[in-house]
Every structure is written in structure tokens, then in C-alpha cells.
Amino acid sequence: MMDRSQLESLAGGDHLSRLEDRVLGNILSFLPANEAARAALLSSRWRHVFAAVHTLSLEEPERLIPNPDPDSRRYSNSGPSPDPRAPPPFSVVVSAAIIARHQRRRRDAAPLRALRVATETYRAAGDSSTVDQWVSYAVHQAAPDGLDLGLRLRCRLPLCRHPYALRRVQYKAPDNVYGRAPDPDMVYGLRPLPWTPGLTGYGGHEPGDDDNGSVVSSDDDEPVLKPWQWVEPQYTVPRLLFSCAELRSLSLGSCRLALPDTFSLPSLVTLLLSHVTDAGADVERLVAGCPRLADLTLEACDAVTALSVLGSTRLRRLALRCCHKLAAVAVDSSQLQAFEYRGAVPDATFLTLHGGAGMVAYCKVDICGAEATSEEELTNLRRFLQLFMNAKHLHLESARLGSGFDKDVPTRLPAFSSLRHLEMRGCLPDYDTGVMDAMSRILEHAPNLEVLSLAFHPQAHSWGGRQENSIISGEELLDAHHLSYDHPYSVVAMSEAMIPTCLKSRVREINLVHYHGGSVQRALAKFLLRNAPAVDKMWCEFAEGPMWTQVQLMREIKGWLINKSATTRFA
């Protein structure tokens, strides 16, 4: 005969509440702090569970566009009355989460393993002392096995002032290439693209729209963001952080280091600095004071002009993103396994690897701004890639997919004999008939390639030639997509390209991301799939658009596959 507790167990019951606080706290630590706090209110049994949460992750939500009531301003010149339902300031939310965890601490409460805060509305006048208290709490409550501290102030500050842009081409596409006359702006203009990583608030304005737009043209006709969008960081990191022996991971955004004369971070393994104003010498001092540092990332650090990571520091990963004034980098590469670069095409003296690049398995090169077209730029780009000829995973990104690789320059591409996964990203406009030669040339230098991934940047909407701030109807917004399928025979007729060896025998997986069925995109997909008999996996993510168009494109892609038993996935 079973008792009542056994019957309740068979019926289901609340098994989660029977777990220990430390187990529940560990589960809730994988949630954002606000969701973990809501979970702690589910029952009286969970009342003290928040004290066992060892990770606090808080990100300020994006602010909604205000919609004030006209009646609220009828008898007042002070603007709309405050909304009593508006959430409190984000700094108050962070402090409340820390206080709640601290007040509910019990003897068996978990120490703090991670505090990650990303805020957009930091104000130096009133928030500086509050942020100091957050850092002090994290340092004093740090877990013995390590602390992860992330402090990203003004977290939505644009990463780069140089959006992707297509250079003007030297030819005019014939009218009958894809059934209609080409867009003259796309053919001849330096056109900024609407999608740039870390470039928030950019809407694809034309160069020269410097009255209300977010882009102005520089001396070399390359669009850059307006200087007024850049705000100097004013928060100075407290000195006690640089004596935290438990600190294992540090991520700082829009801060000033102000390193003390003596400091020590013996446990720091991962360091990310974004929009810091300290010079390269201070960054080098910080790196030198971290004997276990293995992962270093610098983003938009304009004050850093040179970087040397030598001596006892042995990095396993180095990422340099949009540090446009960085002219020389020297690094001990004896243990380097991953390297990332984003910026203009580097010259021949930019990177010096002491120990060679034989262990670098992953390399990402992202050329921001206008696409590289001059012989000097293309030569420097190929020389830069020669440093990573032993990479197994290569990621190439630029304004135009395969930009520059369809041109002959004195410096040849290196032979990537160890390459297994090639990932390429960029825009592929419908007038780009040279992409086939570029793709064939790159694949021919990767004889052992097994996985090919292509991601297409979206293009800007023309809205019928109207200004971007004009009123757009709801029907036009619903139809605002690039997904198209004209006719099976409307694929652009390309010149005969050499079929690479790896495509005929080695490539087993092809991935297409943001595929919208443009004439050149379809021609490229047809060329790859019809010449790859070994492909057994095919994945395609369509751009937004009507379902019937996606179905037509899906059937077309399946028809191009040689191996009809290949696994296909469409999204």
C-alpha cells in the first residue's frame, strides 16, 4: 500500500521544488537576472533561491519610440506628462538585483561567478558612483574559482564608422542581362549597404546626405558616420579591479582604464576592450600584467596605434576589430589558434607573427568600408592571407562577395591545402557577373575543401525613388522584400568558369544564408550544385518573402542537386 507522498510522486507533483537551493540557483543562473527573479516568485519555497544564483546578466532593453498623447500637452509647454507605468532607470534595476541577492544571502549562498551589465543610458554625472558600487560588489563577492565581469556602457554605440559600400564599376551591365535595365545607382554609385555589423541606426543613406542623415562622404568618397554620433567615454574603472586575483574574464566597453603604477591580474584569461580611450602603451601594460591571458579582443580602440604582445604572454586567440589607427601588431604566435581582423586592407608591415602561423586553425578577415578594387589593395590583401595559408576554417567578408578575387594581380592567392571550411559573406548585386570567376579561383586554391558557406548581405530598398523619411503605406511594407522568382530560364548566362577540383570530388556540404533568388545568386547556386556530386548536405535560409516564392526557389535548388538523396534543409 503506497502512502500519500508516493501517490503524489506518481501523479506528477512539484519535483523542482524538492531540489536543493544550490541546484535551483545553478539552473536560474543560465537565465537573465530579471527572469531569474520572476522565477524566484513562483512559490514561497523559491523565496530565497535568488541568493543561490551565481550569475547576474542584465541588458538594458531598447527604448520604444514614444507616442505622446496630444491632449497631455494642450495646457502645458513642458511636454508630455511622465508615464507612471514607465520602467525605472536601468541603473536602479541593476542595483536592485544586486541588493536582492545580497540581502537574501544565507550561509550556504553561492559566491558570485559572473556579473554582466550592458547599458545604453549611462550618464557620467549620476551613474559613475553607482557603477563603482557594482564593480566593488563583484570583486568582494567573487567566487574562488573565478569571476567573469562584463561592463558595457553605451552598449549600442556603433562599432565602426565605415559601413560596407560598393565601389563604382567600370562597365555598364547590358539591359538584357536579367530582363530589365540595371539600377544606375547600383552600377555607378558608391552605395552604402544597409547591413553592417555593429552599425546601429544606419539606414543606407547616400553619401553626402549630411543634413539629417547618418553618413557623410570622406575625401576618398568612402561613407563614414558623422562625428557627432561619437561620445567620449567618461567612466574610469576603479583601481581595486586591477588587484582582483579571482578575475578570469574582463569585458569593458566605453571605459577608461587609468592603470595604477602596480597591478596584478594573475588569473585573467579573457580580455575584451571596446571603445577604450587609453593608448596602446597602456593596453600593452595591461596585457603584460596578465600572465595567463589567452584571449584578447580590441574593438574600436582609436587611441591604440601599435600593439606588441610578446614576452611571456602566449595568446590562443586574437581579434582586432575596427581599430583603424592601429598600424603595427607584433604577437607571439607559437600557441595562436584563432585570428580575427576587421578594418581596411592592411599593408605588408601590419602584422608580424613571431613563431609563424602554423597553428592558426581559424582566420576571419572582414574588410569594412568600400570594397577593395585597386591593385595595391588586392596585392596587400593576398599577402595578408598568405600568413594564414595553413588555416582549416577561413572566413572572408567584404562589401561584395568575393571582392577582388576575380582580378589578376602580380601576387597570387596562397594554396590553402589544409582548408576544410570556407565561409564567405558579402552583397551580390545583379550586375556582378564576375562572381563566378572569383569563386572558381578561390576554390581552386582549396583542393581539400569540404564545407562551403555563403551568406549574402541584404540590399537597400529603393521605395520607388522616394526619400527614406517619406511615408510608406502598410501594403508597401508587407511587400518590402527582395525574394524573387521570375522564371526557370531567367538565370543569368555566365561565362564558362573552370570547375574547381574540390567541387568535383571533395565538397560535401553547401550552406546558403539570406538567399533571395536574384539572377546572379541563382546562377552561382546552379554552378555550385550542378558540379558538386559529393554534396550530401544542403542548407538554405531564404530572405523574408512570400511562401509560394520560397517553394519555387526550393524546388529549383533541389533540381540542381546531383545527389538526390542528399539531406536538405530550408528555412
C-alpha positions in Angstrom: 0.0 0.0 0.0 1.6 3.3 -1.1 1.5 6.3 1.1 0.3 9.8 0.1 3.8 11.1 -0.8 4.3 8.2 -3.2 0.9 8.7 -4.8 1.7 12.4 -5.3 5.1 11.5 -6.8 3.4 9.2 -9.3 0.8 11.8 -10.1 3.5 14.3 -11.0 3.9 16.8 -8.2 6.5 19.7 -8.0 9.8 17.9 -8.4 11.8 21.1 -9.0 10.9 22.5 -5.5 12.4 19.4 -4.0 15.9 20.2 -5.3 18.4 21.9 -3.2 18.9 25.7 -3.3 22.3 25.4 -4.9 20.9 23.2 -7.7 18.0 25.6 -8.3 20.4 28.6 -8.2 22.6 27.0 -10.7 19.6 26.4 -13.1 18.4 30.0 -12.7 21.9 31.3 -13.4 21.5 30.4 -17.0 18.6 32.9 -17.3 18.8 36.7 -17.5 18.6 38.2 -14.0 15.1 39.6 -14.4 13.7 36.2 -15.5 15.6 34.5 -12.6 13.9 37.0 -10.2 10.5 36.2 -11.6 11.1 32.5 -11.2 12.0 33.1 -7.5 8.5 34.5 -7.0 6.8 31.3 -8.1 6.3 29.9 -4.6 7.3 30.5 -1.0 9.7 27.6 -1.4 11.7 29.6 -4.0 11.8 32.8 -2.0 15.5 32.5 -1.1 16.6 30.8 -4.3 17.8 34.1 -5.8 20.6 34.2 -3.2 22.0 31.0 -4.8 22.2 32.5 -8.2 25.9 32.8 -9.1 25.5 34.7 -12.3 23.8 38.1 -12.9 23.3 39.1 -16.5 21.4 42.3 -17.3 21.0 44.0 -20.6 19.1 47.3 -21.0 16.2 46.8 -23.4 15.9 49.1 -26.4 13.8 52.2 -25.8 10.5 52.3 -27.5 9.5 55.1 -29.8 7.4 57.5 -27.7 3.8 58.0 -28.8 2.7 61.0 -26.6 -1.0 61.9 -26.2 -1.6 65.3 -27.8 -4.1 66.2 -25.0 -1.3 65.9 -22.4 0.4 68.9 -24.0 -2.6 71.0 -24.6 -2.3 73.2 -21.5 1.5 72.7 -20.8 4.7 73.7 -22.6 6.8 71.2 -20.7 6.0 68.3 -23.0 4.1 65.1 -22.3 3.5 64.1 -18.7 5.6 61.2 -17.4 4.1 57.7 -17.8 3.5 56.2 -14.3 3.8 52.8 -15.9 7.3 53.5 -17.3 10.0 51.2 -16.0 12.6 52.6 -13.6 16.1 53.7 -14.8 18.2 50.7 -15.7 20.9 51.6 -13.2 18.2 51.2 -10.5 17.3 47.8 -11.9 20.9 46.6 -11.7 21.3 47.9 -8.2 18.1 46.2 -7.1 19.2 42.9 -8.4 22.5 43.1 -6.6 20.8 44.2 -3.3 18.2 41.4 -3.6 20.9 38.8 -4.0 22.9 40.3 -1.1 20.1 40.7 1.3 18.8 37.2 0.8 22.3 35.6 1.2 22.5 32.8 3.7 25.4 30.9 5.0 25.2 28.4 2.1 24.6 31.1 -0.6 26.7 30.8 -3.8 29.6 33.2 -4.4 29.4 35.4 -7.5 30.8 33.9 -10.6 29.7 36.4 -13.2 28.3 40.0 -13.3 27.5 41.2 -16.9 25.9 44.5 -17.4 25.1 46.1 -20.8 23.6 49.6 -20.6 22.8 52.2 -23.1 21.8 55.2 -20.9 24.9 55.6 -18.9 25.4 59.2 -17.6 28.7 60.1 -16.1 27.2 62.8 -13.8 24.9 60.5 -11.9 25.9 56.9 -12.7 29.7 56.8 -12.1 29.5 56.2 -8.3 26.7 53.6 -8.9 28.8 51.6 -11.4 31.7 51.8 -8.9 29.5 50.1 -6.4 28.7 47.3 -8.9 32.3 46.7 -9.5 33.2 46.7 -5.8 30.4 44.2 -5.0 31.6 41.9 -7.8 35.2 42.0 -6.6 34.4 41.4 -2.9 31.9 38.6 -3.6 34.0 36.9 -6.3 34.0 33.1 -6.4 37.3 31.5 -5.6 37.3 29.6 -8.9 37.0 32.7 -10.9 35.0 35.9 -11.7 33.6 37.0 -15.1 33.0 40.7 -15.2 31.4 42.4 -18.2 30.7 46.1 -18.2 29.5 47.5 -21.5 28.5 51.2 -21.1 26.7 52.7 -24.1 26.4 49.1 -25.4 24.7 50.1 -28.7 27.4 52.6 -29.7 28.3 51.8 -33.4 31.4 49.6 -33.7 32.6 51.2 -36.9 32.2 54.5 -38.8 32.9 52.8 -42.2 29.8 50.9 -43.5 30.1 48.5 -46.3 29.9 50.3 -49.6 30.0 49.1 -53.3 32.6 50.9 -55.4 31.6 52.3 -58.8 32.3 49.8 -61.5 34.0 50.5 -64.8 31.3 48.9 -67.0 27.6 49.2 -67.6 25.6 46.0 -67.4 23.6 45.3 -70.6 19.8 45.8 -70.4 19.0 42.2 -71.2 21.2 40.6 -68.5 18.3 39.9 -66.3 15.3 41.1 -68.2 15.3 44.8 -67.2 17.5 47.8 -67.2 20.1 47.9 -64.3 19.7 50.4 -61.4 22.1 53.2 -62.3 22.7 54.0 -58.7 23.9 50.4 -58.0 26.0 50.3 -61.1 27.9 53.6 -60.9 27.4 55.0 -57.3 29.4 54.3 -54.2 26.4 52.9 -52.4 26.4 52.2 -48.7 24.7 48.9 -47.8 22.0 48.7 -45.2 23.7 45.9 -43.1 26.9 46.5 -41.2 27.8 44.6 -38.0 27.7 46.8 -35.0 26.5 49.8 -37.1 23.2 50.7 -35.3 21.0 53.3 -36.6 22.4 53.2 -40.1 19.7 53.1 -42.8 21.7 53.1 -46.0 21.8 56.8 -46.8 23.6 58.1 -49.9 27.0 59.7 -49.4 26.6 63.4 -48.9 23.4 63.3 -47.0 25.0 65.3 -44.2 22.0 67.4 -43.2 19.8 64.8 -41.4 21.4 61.5 -42.5 23.9 59.4 -40.6 26.5 59.3 -43.3 28.9 61.8 -44.8 31.4 61.3 -47.5 35.2 61.5 -46.8 38.0 62.7 -49.1 38.1 59.4 -50.8 34.4 59.2 -51.3 34.0 56.5 -48.7 31.0 57.0 -46.4 31.6 57.4 -42.7 29.4 58.1 -39.8 29.0 61.7 -38.5 31.4 62.7 -35.8 28.6 63.9 -33.6 27.5 60.3 -33.1 30.7 59.5 -31.2 30.7 60.2 -27.5 33.9 60.1 -25.4 33.7 57.6 -22.6 33.8 59.2 -19.2 33.8 56.3 -16.8 37.1 55.4 -15.2 37.5 51.8 -13.9 38.2 51.7 -10.2 41.7 50.6 -9.2 40.6 47.8 -7.0 39.6 45.8 -10.1 43.2 45.6 -11.1 44.1 43.7 -7.9 41.4 41.1 -8.1 43.1 37.8 -8.0 39.9 35.9 -8.9 39.2 37.8 -12.1 39.2 35.3 -15.1 37.3 37.2 -17.8 37.0 41.0 -18.2 34.9 42.8 -20.8 34.9 46.6 -20.8 33.1 49.0 -23.2 33.3 52.8 -23.3 35.5 53.0 -20.3 38.9 54.4 -19.3 41.4 52.1 -17.7 43.7 54.6 -15.9 46.0 51.7 -14.9 47.7 52.1 -11.5 51.5 52.0 -11.3 51.5 48.5 -9.9 48.8 45.9 -10.6 48.4 42.2 -11.0 45.7 40.0 -12.6 47.2 36.5 -12.2 44.0 34.6 -13.2 42.8 36.7 -16.2 42.3 34.5 -19.3 39.9 36.5 -21.5 40.1 40.3 -22.1 37.8 42.4 -24.3 38.3 46.2 -24.7 35.8 48.1 -26.8 35.9 51.9 -27.3 38.5 52.5 -24.6 40.4 55.7 -24.8 43.7 54.5 -23.4 46.8 54.5 -25.6 48.4 51.3 -26.9 51.2 51.5 -24.3 48.6 51.2 -21.5 46.9 48.2 -23.3 50.3 46.6 -23.6 51.0 47.2 -19.9 47.6 45.6 -19.1 48.4 42.6 -21.2 51.9 42.2 -19.7 50.3 42.1 -16.2 48.1 39.1 -17.2 50.5 36.1 -17.4 47.7 33.6 -18.2 46.0 35.8 -20.8 44.9 33.6 -23.8 42.1 35.5 -25.5 42.4 39.2 -26.4 39.9 41.3 -28.3 40.2 45.0 -29.2 37.2 46.9 -30.7 37.2 50.5 -32.0 40.2 51.5 -29.8 41.2 54.5 -31.8 43.9 55.6 -29.4 45.8 52.3 -30.0 48.3 52.8 -32.8 50.7 49.9 -32.1 50.4 46.7 -30.2 53.1 44.2 -29.1 52.1 41.0 -27.3 55.4 39.2 -26.8 57.4 38.0 -23.8 55.6 35.5 -21.5 52.1 36.1 -22.9 51.0 33.3 -25.2 47.7 34.1 -26.9 45.5 31.4 -28.3 43.0 33.9 -29.8 43.5 37.5 -31.1 40.7 39.6 -32.5 41.2 43.2 -33.9 38.0 44.9 -35.0 37.8 48.4 -36.4 40.9 49.8 -34.7 41.5 52.0 -37.7 44.6 53.8 -36.4 46.4 50.6 -35.5 49.4 50.4 -37.8 51.6 47.7 -36.4 50.9 44.5 -34.5 53.5 42.0 -33.2 52.4 38.9 -31.4 53.9 35.6 -30.2 52.0 33.1 -32.4 53.6 29.9 -31.0 50.2 29.0 -29.5 47.9 31.2 -31.6 44.9 29.1 -32.8 42.4 31.8 -34.0 42.8 35.3 -35.5 40.1 37.8 -36.5 40.6 41.1 -38.3 38.1 43.8 -39.3 39.2 47.0 -40.9 40.7 48.4 -44.1 43.0 46.3 -46.2 46.2 46.1 -44.1 49.6 46.8 -45.6 52.5 44.4 -45.7 54.0 45.6 -42.4 50.8 45.5 -40.3 51.1 42.0 -38.7 54.3 40.3 -37.5 53.9 36.7 -36.2 56.8 35.6 -34.1 56.7 31.8 -34.3 54.8 31.5 -37.6 51.1 30.8 -38.2 51.3 27.1 -38.4 48.9 26.5 -35.5 46.2 29.1 -36.6 43.2 26.9 -37.4 40.6 29.7 -37.7 41.1 33.0 -39.6 38.5 35.7 -40.2 39.2 38.7 -42.4 36.5 41.3 -42.7 37.2 44.3 -44.9 34.8 47.1 -43.9 34.1 50.3 -45.8 34.3 50.4 -49.6 35.3 47.2 -51.4 38.9 46.8 -52.4 39.5 47.4 -56.1 43.0 48.9 -56.6 45.9 46.7 -57.5 47.7 47.8 -54.3 44.8 46.9 -52.1 44.3 43.5 -53.7 48.1 42.7 -53.5 48.2 43.6 -49.8 45.1 41.5 -49.2 46.6 38.4 -50.8 49.9 38.9 -49.0 47.9 39.2 -45.7 46.1 35.9 -46.4 49.4 34.2 -47.1 50.1 34.4 -43.4 47.2 32.0 -42.7 47.6 29.5 -45.6 47.5 26.6 -43.0 44.1 27.6 -41.6 41.4 24.9 -41.6 38.5 27.4 -41.3 38.7 30.6 -43.3 36.0 33.4 -43.1 36.2 36.2 -45.7 33.8 39.1 -45.6 33.6 42.4 -47.6 31.1 44.7 -49.2 30.8 42.5 -52.3 31.0 38.7 -52.2 34.4 37.6 -53.4 35.5 41.2 -54.0 38.8 41.5 -55.8 39.4 37.7 -56.4 38.1 37.9 -59.9 41.0 40.2 -60.9 44.5 39.3 -61.9 47.3 40.9 -59.8 51.0 40.0 -59.6 50.6 38.4 -56.2 48.8 35.1 -56.4 46.5 33.5 -53.9 48.2 31.1 -51.5 47.4 27.4 -51.7 45.1 26.6 -48.7 45.9 22.9 -48.6 44.6 22.5 -45.1 41.4 24.4 -45.6 38.2 22.4 -44.8 35.6 25.1 -44.3 35.3 28.3 -46.3 32.8 30.9 -45.3 32.2 34.0 -47.5 29.9 36.9 -46.8 29.0 40.0 -48.8 26.5 41.6 -51.1 25.9 40.0 -54.6 24.2 42.6 -56.8 22.5 41.5 -60.0 25.1 43.2 -62.2 28.0 41.3 -60.7 28.8 38.8 -63.5 32.4 38.3 -62.2 31.5 36.3 -59.1 31.8 33.0 -61.0 35.5 33.6 -61.8 36.1 34.8 -58.3 34.5 31.7 -56.7 36.3 29.4 -59.1 39.7 31.0 -58.4 39.2 30.8 -54.6 38.0 27.2 -54.7 40.8 26.1 -57.0 43.3 27.2 -54.2 41.5 25.0 -51.6 41.9 21.4 -53.0 40.7 19.7 -49.8 37.7 21.9 -49.0 34.7 20.0 -47.6 32.2 22.7 -46.4 31.3 25.9 -48.3 29.1 28.6 -46.7 27.9 31.7 -48.5 26.0 34.5 -46.7 24.5 37.3 -48.8 24.2 40.8 -47.4 20.8 42.3 -47.9 20.5 45.3 -50.2 18.7 48.6 -49.6 15.1 49.2 -50.7 14.6 52.0 -53.2 10.9 52.7 -52.2 10.3 53.8 -55.8 12.9 56.6 -55.7 11.3 58.4 -52.7 13.2 59.8 -49.8 13.8 57.4 -46.9 11.9 59.5 -44.4 8.7 59.6 -46.6 5.5 57.9 -45.6 5.3 54.3 -46.6 2.0 52.5 -46.7 1.3 49.3 -44.8 0.9 47.3 -48.1 4.3 48.6 -49.3 5.9 47.5 -46.0 4.5 44.0 -46.4 5.8 43.8 -49.9 9.2 45.2 -49.0 11.3 42.1 -49.7 13.9 41.1 -52.3 12.7 37.5 -52.7 12.0 36.8 -56.3 11.5 34.0 -58.8 10.8 35.2 -62.3 11.2 32.1 -64.5 13.4 29.0 -64.5 15.2 30.3 -67.6 15.8 33.8 -66.2 19.1 32.8 -64.6 22.0 35.0 -65.8 24.0 33.3 -68.5 27.6 33.4 -67.1 30.8 32.8 -69.0 32.1 29.3 -68.7 34.1 29.1 -65.5 36.7 26.4 -64.6 35.2 23.8 -62.3 37.5 23.5 -59.2 38.9 20.2 -58.3 37.5 20.3 -54.7 34.0 21.0 -56.1 34.1 17.8 -58.3 35.2 15.5 -55.6 35.6 16.9 -52.0 32.8 19.4 -51.1 30.2 17.6 -49.1 28.2 20.4 -47.6 26.9 23.7 -49.1 25.1 26.4 -47.0 23.3 29.5 -48.4 22.2 32.2 -46.0 19.8 35.1 -46.9 19.2 33.6 -50.3 16.7 35.8 -52.2 16.8 34.3 -55.6 18.4 37.1 -57.5 19.6 36.3 -61.0 23.3 36.2 -60.1 22.6 34.4 -56.9 20.7 31.7 -58.7 23.4 31.4 -61.4 26.1 30.9 -58.6 24.0 28.3 -56.8 23.3 26.5 -60.0 27.0 26.4 -60.9 28.0 25.1 -57.4 25.3 22.5 -57.1 25.4 21.1 -60.6 29.2 20.5 -60.3 29.3 19.0 -56.8 28.3 15.3 -57.0 29.7 14.6 -53.5 27.4 17.0 -51.7 25.2 15.1 -49.1 24.1 18.1 -47.0 22.4 21.2 -48.3 21.1 24.0 -46.1 19.4 27.2 -47.3 17.9 30.1 -45.4 15.7 32.3 -47.5 15.2 36.0 -47.2 11.8 37.2 -46.0 9.2 36.9 -48.6 6.0 35.1 -49.8 5.8 31.4 -49.1 5.0 30.5 -52.7 8.2 32.2 -53.9 10.2 30.2 -51.3 8.6 27.0 -52.5 9.6 27.7 -56.1 13.2 28.5 -55.2 13.3 25.4 -53.0 12.2 23.2 -55.9 14.7 24.8 -58.2 17.6 24.2 -55.7 16.6 20.6 -55.2 16.5 20.1 -59.0 20.1 21.3 -59.3 21.4 18.8 -56.7 23.2 15.9 -58.4 22.9 13.7 -55.3 19.1 13.3 -55.0 19.5 11.5 -51.7 21.3 14.4 -50.0 19.9 15.8 -46.8 18.3 19.2 -47.5 17.0 21.8 -45.0 15.3 25.1 -45.9 14.3 27.9 -43.5 
